[in-house]
Amino acid sequence: KTRIETIMRQLARWYGIDIVYSGKVKDHFTGTISKQVGIEKVFRMLELTGAVQFSLSGSKVTVRPSAE
C-alpha cells in the first residue's frame, strides 16, 4: 500500500508536473501504472477509487481528498 504523496512524487518526475495538496488524503493505494499511460488516464484511475480528486492547470496539479 502506497501513500498518495509517494505516487505523486513519481508522477511529477515522469510527467514534469508540479504538485499542490489541498487537504489530506488518508487512503493508501495499490496497483501498477505504466509510464506509457497518459497523465489524464492515471488521474481518472486514481479518482475511481473514490479517495482522491485532481485539478489540472497547466503543469500544476492540485490533489485533494474526495468529498464524502
N, C-alpha and C positions, 0 to 999 in steps of 0.2 A: 504494500500500500504506500502510495506516494502523495505527499502534500502538494497543493496547487502551486506553491512558491517554487518548488523544485521543478515541476513541469514547465512553469512559465519561464524560468531561467534557461532551460533547454530550448524552448521555442524562441526566446529572444535571440539566442545565438544562431539558430537555424535560419530564422526569417528576418533578422535585423530590425526587430521591433523594440519599443520601449514599453515597459510595464508599469502601470499605476494601480494601486489597490484602493478600493472604496469599501471598507468593511472587511471582516474576517471570514474566510471560507474555512469551515471546520472539518469538512469531509476530506477523506483520502481517496485516491483513485488508483485503479489497477488496469493495466492494459498495455498495448504496444501501438506506437504511432510511427509510421514510416516518414522519412524526410521528404519523400516524393509527394505526399498528400498536401494539398493547398491549405494555407492557414485558416481560411474560412470554414473548410470542412472539419478541421481539427476543432475549431471553436464550436461548431454545431454538434460534434460528437460529445464534447465535454458538457455542453448545455443540456443534452438529452439525459444526463444523469439527474437533472433537477437540482443540482447543488450549486451551480455557478452560472453567471451570465457575463457576457463580454460586450464592450462597446469599442468600436474601432474608429479612430480619427487620424487619418494619415498613417504614420508609423507608430502612433501611441495607442496602446490597448489598455482599457480600464477593466479590471477584474473585480466583480462584486458577488456576494452570495445571492442566490435566487431568493425572490420574495416568497415567504412562507404562506 
